[in-house]
Amino acid sequence: MADLPGGRRKSGKTNLGSVAAYLAEVAKDRNRRTVTYGDLQKEFGRIAQSWGKPLTDIVGWCAAKRVPLLPVLVVRKGEEVPPNGATVYREVGLLDDADLIAEQERCRAYDWSSVDFTDVTTMSSR
């Protein structure tokens, strides 16, 4: 197991709480608007193509907690919003780029300082 920045550990299992907390830090950073799948790979050691399930689980957790959906900050390289055809976003009513951009802004405006990410677990319906 290798050490990663911020005290995170690279292992076969992704700590969803660490990922959500990382996304909250991205949301608070005024100079960093989004994060790419490649950025997540570098930070957490999962290949870029394997983030669908973990991000879907974090969407489920955010929806259950009634907080902005942090995974909307994760985009493909060179893009500003996630694919608006993603099933998980359609299921929560984010149907087009305008909806996704509005949710990104909600993430940036939200006060994440009191949110406890230690209970982020698999909560999606998939």
N, C-alpha and C positions, 0 to 999 in steps of 0.2 A: 504494500500500500504506500503511495507517495503523498507527500504533503503538497497542498495547493495553497494559493494565496488566501488570506483571511481565515486560516486555520481549518479549511475544508480538507477532506481526505479523498483521494481518488480511490475508488473501490468498485466492485461490480454493482453496487446498489447506490442509487442517487438519493441523497437526503433532500426530500421535497421542501422541508422547512428552510434549508440553506438556499435552495434555488429561489424560493419565494422571497426570502430576505434579501438576496442579491438583486432580484428584480425591483424590490422596494427601494433599494439604494440607487439603482438606475433611475427610477422614477423621481427621486429627490435631487439628482444631479442635473443642474440646469444646463450643463454643457453636453450632456449625453442624452439624446432623445429616445434612442432605441438600442436594442442589443440583437446581434445576429445569432443564428444557430451555431456558427463557427465560434463566436465569443463564448457561448455556453459550453461548447466542446473544450475550449482552452481552460475555462474556469473549473469545470467539473469532471472532465475526462471521458464523457460519453461522446460517441460519434454524432456528428451533426444531424444525421438522418434518424436518430433514435429518440428524439425529443417529443414526439406526438403524445404518447401516453402520459409521461410525467407532467407535461404542460396542461393536458386535459384534466388530470387529477387536481392540479393547482387551480384551474378554472372552477372546478366543482367545489373546492374548499373556499375560494373567494366568494362564490355565489352563496354558499351556505352561511358564511360569516357576514354577508351583505356588505362586502368591501369591493372596490373596483377590481376588475379582472386583470391582474398583473401580467399574465401571459400575452396580452395584446401588445406589449412592448417588444416582443420577440418577432423579428422580421427576417426575411431572406436578405442576403447581401445585396445592397443597391436599392432596396425598397424601403418605404416609409411605414407601411402598414402590413399586417399579416394577410394571408390570402382570405378574401371575404367569403370564399366558398367553403371554408373549413366548417365542418359539421358542428363542432363544439360551439363556435360563435353563432351560427344560425340558431342553434338550440336555445341560446340565451338572448336572442333577439337582436344580435348585431349582424345586420343583413347586408350592409354595404360599406364602402370606404368611409363615408361620413360617420356612420355609427362607430366604426373602429377608431377613427381619429378622436371622436368625442370621448370614447372610453379611455384612450391613451391620455387625454387631458384630465379626465377624472383621476387617473392613477397619479399624475404629476401634482395635482392639487390636493390630494388626500394626505392627511397627517398620519403617516405610518409609524410614528414613534411609540405609540402605545399598543401596537399589534404584536401579539405573541405568535411567532411562527413555529413554535415547537410542536404544535399539534397538527401541522399540515400532513395529511396522510391521503391515501387513496380514497377519494370521495366522489369520483365521477360515476355516472350510471353505466359506464361501458364495461 
